[in-house]
Amino acid sequence: MATPETKLFINGKFVPSISGKTFPVFNPTTEEKIIDVYEADAADVDAAVTAAENAFPAWKSLSAHDRINKCLKFAELIERDQFEIAKLDAEDIGMPVSVNHLFIQRAIRDIKHTSGLAHDVHGETSLNTPGQIHITLRQPYGVCAAILAWNAPVVIFTAKVIPCIVAGNTIIVKSSEKAPLSSLKLGALAAEAGFPPGVINVLSGFGHTVGAALSSHMKIRKLTFTGSTRAGKLIQEAAAKSNLKSVALEMGGKNPLIVFPDCDIEEAAGSAAASLKFNSGQICVSNSRIYAHKDIFQKFLKVFSEKFVEPKIGSPLEPTTFFGPQADKLQFDQILKYIEQAKSSGANLVIGGSRATDKGYYIQPTVFAKVPASADILHEEIFGPVAVIQEFETEEEVIAECNKTEYGLHAGLYTRDISRACRVATALETGVVTVNSGGSVGAYDMPFGGWKQSGNGRELGKLGLEEFYEIKTVIITL
């Protein structure tokens, strides 16, 4: 594999940061430094905004066909270089190439689907007022920004960038400081795909500098973010204090899974365990708190624990590895802290609960049962391979428990009763509900996003594309 790109991608070229500052990127498998990456700051944000602003008039004036064709070429190049991209993420966040293959294939499909939708974005007409014709226009915002999470860099990049640019906007992307390498590679592919300079810009750096500058920039009209609820609130506050830019937030989750007694326990336990082990539990829709009915609680706990154990922990670069390390030491230490707190609170540790290897940030898949209501592990997002399994008796009781949180991203349930499935899905206060499938299952053509403090706005599908248009009403008097 070629040496990773480390410079900032601004106006179609890779350039060092204006300050010349860099920051180190570490491999969570070996705990060793990989490379130093250039660190952007507010001055680099200004340069990227200027490039995006200059590119906007010509880009929005292109036909939808021309913009779509460049997006489809981008998808082809991602497919061509998918193994190199997967290796970059394996190096800097420890995501197994086997797992990232699924994310990258999803990103390619998302690009193709979203690009096609652009043909069908139209306005409305009205003849309800005599002597007048009323029409609405959907028009691009202009300069936009995207702040990415680190846990699925490629699919988050494409989910934000493609609807933005196919709608005629230009964009500045801030990658996570934990996972800058694949985003820079995508910048290179954007240039190769023929996007004009300034349409897509990629900055590496930190939230308190680059993220803050993007959030408060007076020339950025739309910002989309994936990450923690704490960071999302800071972004929303900065946007409100600057130019009231439109903000879409996809934030944390403490996602429940309800297992009813009429389900196939083997299937439910296997699917739930696989989805929570996926990407080592570092996925925003993972069902980290599971409620099993009292009639099947002990059996489900046993089967789930057996299936949740990871028999093979290895290098993320090996195609046979499906369970990698946590992304960095900070994430690793935080998860172990939650585990120790749960032990101290009186929670019943069923399996795991420790570091898995002497070197590398691997944590054993961990299960706690019958956790006290006051335990942090039951209420706060862990973002690791840690499951809490609780017992319930009635439908009303478990719905109340599931909704007893400020998060509302995803919930799941297993049952053969279609009436119950529809009734419970309607009652759960989340943006996504899956029935008889794990949290890693998604719908590429349906909107994705959270309720309550899990976010606002939607990604994917037609609604995700429409997020990147302003609506204008035109009143014509005859």
C-alpha positions as CSV (number, residue, x, y, z in Angstrom):
1,M,0.0,0.0,0.0
2,A,1.2,3.5,-0.9
3,T,2.2,5.9,1.9
4,P,-1.1,7.6,3.1
5,E,-1.8,11.1,2.1
6,T,-1.3,13.5,5.1
7,K,-2.0,17.0,3.7
8,L,-5.2,18.9,3.6
9,F,-7.4,18.7,0.4
10,I,-8.4,22.2,-0.5
11,N,-9.4,23.6,-3.9
12,G,-8.6,20.3,-5.7
13,K,-5.0,20.0,-4.3
14,F,-3.2,18.5,-1.3
15,V,-1.6,21.3,0.7
16,P,0.1,21.5,4.1
17,S,-1.8,23.4,6.8
18,I,-1.1,27.1,6.9
19,S,0.5,26.8,10.4
20,G,2.5,23.7,9.4
21,K,1.3,21.9,12.5
22,T,0.7,18.1,12.5
23,F,-0.7,15.6,14.9
24,P,0.1,11.9,15.3
25,V,-2.1,9.0,14.3
26,F,-1.7,5.8,16.2
27,N,-2.5,2.2,15.3
28,P,-4.9,0.7,18.0
29,T,-3.7,-2.8,17.3
30,T,0.0,-2.2,17.9
31,E,-0.4,1.0,20.0
32,E,2.4,2.5,17.8
33,K,2.4,5.7,15.8
34,I,1.5,5.3,12.1
35,I,2.2,8.8,10.7
36,D,1.8,12.5,11.3
37,V,-1.1,14.3,9.6
38,Y,-1.3,18.0,8.9
39,E,-3.6,19.8,11.4
40,A,-6.0,22.4,10.1
41,D,-7.2,25.4,12.0
42,A,-9.4,28.4,11.4
43,A,-7.2,29.8,8.7
44,D,-7.4,26.6,6.7
45,V,-11.2,26.6,7.2
46,D,-11.3,30.1,5.7
47,A,-9.2,28.9,2.7
48,A,-11.5,25.9,2.2
49,V,-14.6,28.1,2.4
50,T,-13.2,30.5,-0.2
51,A,-12.5,27.6,-2.5
52,A,-16.0,26.2,-2.0
53,E,-17.6,29.6,-2.4
54,N,-15.8,30.2,-5.7
55,A,-16.7,26.8,-7.0
56,F,-20.4,27.1,-6.2
57,P,-21.8,29.3,-9.1
58,A,-20.5,27.0,-11.8
59,W,-21.2,23.8,-9.9
60,K,-24.9,24.6,-9.2
61,S,-25.3,25.7,-12.9
62,L,-24.4,22.2,-14.2
63,S,-27.2,19.9,-15.3
64,A,-28.3,17.3,-12.8
65,H,-26.9,14.7,-15.3
66,D,-23.4,16.2,-15.2
67,R,-23.4,16.3,-11.4
68,I,-24.8,12.7,-11.2
69,N,-22.2,11.4,-13.6
70,K,-19.3,12.6,-11.5
71,C,-20.9,11.0,-8.4
72,L,-21.2,7.7,-10.2
73,K,-17.6,7.9,-11.3
74,F,-16.7,8.6,-7.7
75,A,-18.5,5.3,-6.7
76,E,-16.5,3.4,-9.4
77,L,-13.2,4.7,-8.0
78,I,-14.2,3.8,-4.4
79,E,-15.0,0.3,-5.6
80,R,-11.7,0.1,-7.5
81,D,-9.7,1.1,-4.4
82,Q,-11.9,-0.4,-1.7
83,F,-9.1,-2.7,-0.3
84,E,-6.7,0.2,0.0
85,I,-9.4,2.3,1.8
86,A,-10.2,-0.6,4.1
87,K,-6.6,-1.0,5.0
88,L,-6.3,2.7,5.9
89,D,-9.2,2.4,8.4
90,A,-7.7,-0.9,9.7
91,E,-4.5,1.0,10.4
92,D,-5.9,4.1,12.2
93,I,-9.1,2.9,13.9
94,G,-8.6,-0.9,13.9
95,M,-11.7,-1.7,11.9
96,P,-11.3,-5.2,10.4
97,V,-11.2,-5.1,6.6
98,S,-13.9,-7.8,6.6
99,V,-16.2,-5.3,8.5
100,N,-15.3,-2.3,6.4
101,H,-15.9,-4.2,3.2
102,L,-19.6,-4.2,4.2
103,F,-19.5,-0.4,5.0
104,I,-17.8,0.4,1.7
105,Q,-20.2,-1.7,-0.4
106,R,-23.0,0.2,1.4
107,A,-21.4,3.5,0.6
108,I,-21.2,2.6,-3.1
109,R,-24.9,1.6,-3.2
110,D,-25.8,4.8,-1.3
111,I,-24.0,6.9,-3.9
112,K,-25.8,5.3,-6.8
113,H,-29.2,5.5,-5.1
114,T,-28.9,9.1,-3.9
115,S,-27.5,10.2,-7.3
116,G,-30.6,8.8,-9.1
117,L,-33.0,10.5,-6.7
118,A,-31.7,13.9,-7.8
119,H,-33.7,13.5,-11.0
120,D,-36.9,13.5,-9.1
121,V,-36.5,16.5,-6.8
122,H,-39.2,18.9,-8.0
123,G,-41.2,21.8,-6.6
124,E,-45.0,22.2,-6.2
125,T,-47.6,24.2,-8.1
126,S,-50.9,25.8,-7.0
127,L,-53.8,27.5,-8.8
128,N,-55.9,28.0,-5.7
129,T,-55.7,31.8,-5.8
130,P,-57.6,33.3,-8.8
131,G,-55.4,35.2,-11.2
132,Q,-52.2,33.7,-9.8
133,I,-49.9,30.8,-10.3
134,H,-47.8,29.7,-7.3
135,I,-44.7,27.5,-7.6
136,T,-42.0,26.3,-5.2
137,L,-38.4,25.9,-6.1
138,R,-35.8,23.7,-4.4
139,Q,-32.4,25.4,-4.7
140,P,-29.0,24.6,-3.1
141,Y,-27.8,26.4,0.0
142,G,-24.3,27.2,-1.3
143,V,-21.3,26.4,0.9
144,C,-22.0,23.5,3.3
145,A,-19.9,21.6,5.9
146,A,-19.8,18.1,7.2
147,I,-18.2,16.9,10.5
148,L,-17.7,13.2,10.5
149,A,-17.6,10.6,13.3
150,W,-14.7,8.1,13.4
151,N,-16.5,4.8,13.6
152,A,-17.5,4.4,10.0
153,P,-15.6,7.0,8.1
154,V,-16.4,6.0,4.5
155,V,-20.1,5.4,4.7
156,I,-20.6,8.6,6.8
157,F,-18.5,10.6,4.3
158,T,-20.7,9.5,1.4
159,A,-24.0,9.8,3.3
160,K,-23.3,13.5,3.8
161,V,-21.2,14.5,0.8
162,I,-23.2,12.9,-2.0
163,P,-26.6,14.4,-1.3
164,C,-25.0,17.7,-0.6
165,I,-23.1,18.0,-3.9
166,V,-25.6,16.3,-6.2
167,A,-28.1,18.9,-5.0
168,G,-25.6,21.6,-6.3
169,N,-23.9,22.6,-3.1
170,T,-20.2,22.6,-2.3
171,I,-18.8,21.2,0.9
172,I,-16.0,21.2,3.4
173,V,-15.5,17.9,5.2
174,K,-13.9,17.6,8.6
175,S,-12.7,14.1,9.3
176,S,-12.3,12.8,12.8
177,E,-8.8,13.2,14.3
178,K,-9.0,9.4,15.0
179,A,-9.7,8.5,11.4
180,P,-8.3,11.0,8.9
181,L,-6.6,8.7,6.4
182,S,-9.6,7.3,4.5
183,S,-11.2,10.7,4.1
184,L,-8.0,12.1,2.6
185,K,-8.0,9.2,0.2
186,L,-11.6,10.0,-0.8
187,G,-10.5,13.5,-1.5
188,A,-7.9,12.2,-3.9
189,L,-10.6,10.0,-5.6
190,A,-12.9,13.1,-5.8
191,A,-10.2,14.9,-7.8
192,E,-9.8,11.8,-10.1
193,A,-13.5,11.6,-10.6
194,G,-13.5,15.1,-12.1
195,F,-15.1,17.2,-9.5
196,P,-14.0,20.8,-10.1
197,P,-11.6,22.3,-7.5
198,G,-13.4,23.5,-4.5
199,V,-16.5,21.4,-4.8
200,I,-15.2,18.9,-2.2
201,N,-12.6,19.9,0.4
202,V,-11.3,17.7,3.2
203,L,-9.7,19.0,6.4
204,S,-8.0,16.9,9.2
205,G,-8.1,18.3,12.7
206,F,-9.9,18.6,16.0
207,G,-13.3,19.6,17.1
208,H,-12.3,22.5,19.3
209,T,-10.5,24.2,16.4
210,V,-11.7,23.1,12.9
211,G,-15.2,22.0,14.1
212,A,-15.7,25.2,16.0
213,A,-14.6,27.3,13.1
214,L,-17.0,25.5,10.7
215,S,-19.9,25.7,13.1
216,S,-19.5,29.5,13.6
217,H,-18.4,30.4,10.0
218,M,-20.6,33.1,8.6
219,K,-20.4,31.9,5.0
220,I,-21.4,28.3,5.7
221,R,-25.2,27.9,5.3
222,K,-25.7,24.3,6.1
223,L,-23.8,21.9,8.5
224,T,-24.3,18.2,9.0
225,F,-22.7,16.3,11.9
226,T,-22.4,12.8,13.2
227,G,-20.9,12.3,16.7
228,S,-21.6,12.7,20.4
229,T,-24.6,14.5,21.9
230,R,-22.2,16.8,23.8
231,A,-20.4,17.9,20.6
232,G,-23.7,18.2,18.7
233,K,-25.0,20.7,21.3
234,L,-21.9,22.8,21.0
235,I,-22.3,22.9,17.2
236,Q,-25.9,23.9,17.4
237,E,-25.0,26.6,19.9
238,A,-22.2,28.0,17.7
239,A,-24.5,27.9,14.6
240,A,-27.2,29.9,16.5
241,K,-24.7,32.5,17.7
242,S,-23.3,33.0,14.2
243,N,-25.5,33.0,11.2
244,L,-28.3,30.5,12.2
245,K,-27.0,28.1,9.6
246,S,-29.2,25.0,9.1
247,V,-27.9,22.1,11.3
248,A,-28.6,18.4,11.0
249,L,-27.4,16.3,13.9
250,E,-27.0,12.5,14.2
251,M,-25.9,11.8,17.7
252,G,-25.7,9.2,20.5
253,G,-28.0,6.3,21.3
254,K,-28.7,3.9,24.1
255,N,-30.7,1.6,22.0
256,P,-33.0,-1.0,23.5
257,L,-33.9,-4.5,22.2
258,I,-37.1,-6.2,23.4
259,V,-37.2,-10.0,23.1
260,F,-40.7,-11.4,23.5
261,P,-41.3,-15.1,24.5
262,D,-42.9,-16.1,21.1
263,C,-39.7,-15.5,19.2
264,D,-37.0,-18.0,18.0
265,I,-34.5,-17.6,20.8
266,E,-31.6,-19.0,18.9
267,E,-32.2,-16.6,16.0
268,A,-32.8,-13.6,18.3
269,A,-29.8,-14.2,20.5
270,G,-27.5,-14.9,17.5
271,S,-28.6,-11.8,15.6
272,A,-28.4,-9.5,18.6
273,A,-24.9,-10.8,19.6
274,A,-23.6,-10.4,16.0
275,S,-24.9,-6.9,15.7
276,L,-23.4,-5.8,19.0
277,K,-20.0,-7.4,18.2
278,F,-20.1,-5.7,14.8
279,N,-17.3,-3.1,14.6
280,S,-16.5,-4.1,18.2
281,G,-19.7,-2.4,19.4
282,Q,-18.6,0.9,18.0
283,I,-21.8,1.6,16.1
284,C,-24.5,4.1,17.0
285,V,-27.4,1.8,16.4
286,S,-26.1,-1.2,18.5
287,N,-28.6,-2.7,20.9
288,S,-26.6,-2.4,24.1
289,R,-29.5,-2.8,26.5
290,I,-31.6,-5.9,26.0
291,Y,-34.9,-6.7,27.7
292,A,-35.9,-10.4,27.7
293,H,-39.3,-11.6,28.9
294,K,-39.2,-13.4,32.3
295,D,-40.4,-16.6,30.7
296,I,-37.3,-16.9,28.5
297,F,-34.8,-14.7,30.4
298,Q,-32.5,-17.4,31.6
299,K,-32.5,-19.3,28.3
300,F,-31.9,-16.1,26.3
301,L,-29.1,-15.0,28.6
302,K,-27.4,-18.4,28.2
303,V,-27.7,-18.5,24.4
304,F,-26.7,-14.9,23.9
305,S,-23.7,-15.2,26.1
306,E,-22.5,-18.3,24.2
307,K,-22.9,-16.5,20.9
308,F,-21.4,-13.2,22.1
309,V,-18.0,-14.7,23.0
310,E,-15.5,-14.0,20.3
311,P,-13.4,-17.1,19.5
312,K,-10.9,-15.3,17.3
313,I,-9.2,-11.9,18.0
314,G,-6.6,-11.0,15.5
315,S,-5.2,-8.4,13.2
316,P,-7.8,-6.1,11.5
317,L,-5.8,-6.5,8.3
318,E,-6.5,-10.3,8.2
319,P,-9.7,-11.1,6.2
320,T,-10.6,-13.8,8.7
321,T,-10.7,-11.3,11.6
322,F,-14.2,-9.9,12.4
323,F,-13.6,-8.5,15.9
324,G,-11.0,-5.7,16.2
325,P,-9.7,-3.4,18.9
326,Q,-11.4,-0.2,20.1
327,A,-10.4,2.8,18.1
328,D,-8.0,4.4,20.5
329,K,-6.7,4.4,24.1
330,L,-9.3,7.0,25.2
331,Q,-12.2,4.8,23.9
332,F,-10.6,1.7,25.4
333,D,-10.1,3.3,28.9
334,Q,-13.6,4.7,28.9
335,I,-15.2,1.3,28.2
336,L,-13.1,-0.4,30.9
337,K,-14.2,2.4,33.3
338,Y,-17.8,1.7,32.6
339,I,-17.3,-2.0,33.2
340,E,-15.6,-1.4,36.5
341,Q,-18.4,0.9,37.6
342,A,-21.0,-1.7,36.7
343,K,-19.1,-4.3,38.8
344,S,-19.1,-1.9,41.7
345,S,-22.8,-1.2,41.4
346,G,-23.7,-4.8,41.9
347,A,-24.5,-5.8,38.3
348,N,-24.1,-9.5,37.6
349,L,-21.1,-10.1,35.3
350,V,-21.9,-13.0,33.1
351,I,-19.0,-13.1,30.7
352,G,-16.0,-10.9,29.8
353,G,-15.3,-7.8,31.8
354,S,-11.6,-7.4,31.0
355,R,-8.9,-6.5,28.5
356,A,-8.6,-9.2,25.9
357,T,-5.0,-9.0,24.9
358,D,-1.7,-7.7,26.4
359,K,-1.1,-5.4,23.5
360,G,-3.7,-3.6,21.5
361,Y,-7.0,-2.0,22.6
362,Y,-9.0,-5.2,22.6
363,I,-11.8,-5.7,25.1
364,Q,-13.6,-9.0,25.8
365,P,-17.2,-9.1,24.7
366,T,-18.9,-8.4,28.1
367,V,-22.4,-9.2,29.4
368,F,-24.1,-7.9,32.5
369,A,-27.4,-9.2,33.7
370,K,-30.0,-7.6,36.1
371,V,-28.2,-4.3,36.4
372,P,-29.4,-1.9,39.1
373,A,-31.5,0.9,37.8
374,S,-29.0,3.5,39.0
375,A,-26.0,2.0,37.1
376,D,-24.4,4.3,34.5
377,I,-24.0,1.3,32.1
378,L,-27.8,1.1,31.8
379,H,-28.2,4.8,30.8
380,E,-25.1,6.0,29.1
381,E,-23.8,5.1,25.6
382,I,-20.8,2.7,26.0
383,F,-19.8,2.4,22.3
384,G,-18.1,-0.9,22.9
385,P,-18.8,-4.7,23.1
386,V,-20.8,-4.5,26.3
387,A,-24.4,-5.8,26.7
388,V,-26.8,-5.3,29.5
389,I,-29.7,-7.9,29.7
390,Q,-32.7,-7.0,31.8
391,E,-35.9,-9.0,32.6
392,F,-39.4,-7.7,32.0
393,E,-42.9,-9.0,32.5
394,T,-45.5,-6.9,30.6
395,E,-45.5,-5.0,27.3
396,E,-46.4,-1.7,28.9
397,E,-43.6,-2.1,31.4
398,V,-40.9,-2.7,28.9
399,I,-42.1,0.1,26.6
400,A,-41.8,2.5,29.5
401,E,-38.3,1.3,30.3
402,C,-37.2,1.6,26.7
403,N,-38.5,5.2,26.5
404,K,-37.0,6.2,29.8
405,T,-34.0,7.9,28.2
406,E,-33.1,11.2,26.5
407,Y,-31.8,9.1,23.6
408,G,-34.0,8.1,20.7
409,L,-32.0,6.7,17.8
410,H,-32.8,3.1,17.3
411,A,-34.8,0.3,19.0
412,G,-35.5,-3.3,18.1
413,L,-37.9,-6.1,19.0
414,Y,-38.3,-9.8,18.3
415,T,-41.7,-11.4,18.0
416,R,-43.9,-13.5,15.7
417,D,-47.0,-11.4,16.5
418,I,-47.4,-8.8,13.8
419,S,-50.0,-6.9,15.8
420,R,-47.6,-6.6,18.7
421,A,-44.8,-5.7,16.4
422,C,-46.7,-2.8,15.0
423,R,-48.1,-1.7,18.3
424,V,-44.7,-1.6,20.0
425,A,-42.9,-0.1,17.1
426,T,-45.4,2.8,17.2
427,A,-45.0,3.3,20.9
428,L,-41.1,3.4,20.9
429,E,-39.7,6.9,20.9
430,T,-36.9,6.4,18.4
431,G,-36.2,7.4,14.8
432,V,-35.6,3.8,13.6
433,V,-37.2,0.5,14.8
434,T,-36.1,-2.9,13.5
435,V,-38.4,-5.9,13.9
436,N,-36.7,-9.4,14.0
437,S,-33.3,-8.1,13.0
438,G,-30.3,-6.6,14.7
439,G,-29.1,-3.0,15.0
440,S,-26.6,-3.3,12.1
441,V,-29.5,-3.8,9.6
442,G,-30.3,-0.6,7.7
443,A,-32.5,0.5,4.8
444,Y,-30.6,2.4,2.1
445,D,-33.7,4.0,0.7
446,M,-35.4,5.1,3.9
447,P,-34.6,8.1,6.1
448,F,-32.2,7.6,9.1
449,G,-32.0,9.8,12.2
450,G,-32.9,10.2,15.8
451,W,-35.6,11.6,18.1
452,K,-35.0,13.6,21.3
453,Q,-31.3,14.2,22.1
454,S,-30.2,11.6,19.4
455,G,-30.5,14.4,16.8
456,N,-32.6,16.2,14.2
457,G,-32.8,16.1,10.5
458,R,-32.5,12.9,8.4
459,E,-30.0,11.2,6.1
460,L,-30.5,8.7,3.3
461,G,-33.5,8.3,1.0
462,K,-35.4,11.2,-0.6
463,L,-35.7,13.1,2.7
464,G,-31.9,12.9,3.2
465,L,-31.4,14.5,-0.2
466,E,-34.1,17.2,0.4
467,E,-32.2,18.3,3.5
468,F,-29.7,20.0,1.2
469,Y,-32.2,22.3,-0.6
470,E,-33.6,25.6,0.4
471,I,-37.3,26.0,-0.6
472,K,-38.5,29.2,-2.3
473,T,-42.1,30.2,-3.0
474,V,-42.7,32.2,-6.2
475,I,-46.0,34.0,-6.7
476,I,-46.9,34.9,-10.3
477,T,-49.8,37.3,-10.9
478,L,-51.3,36.9,-14.3
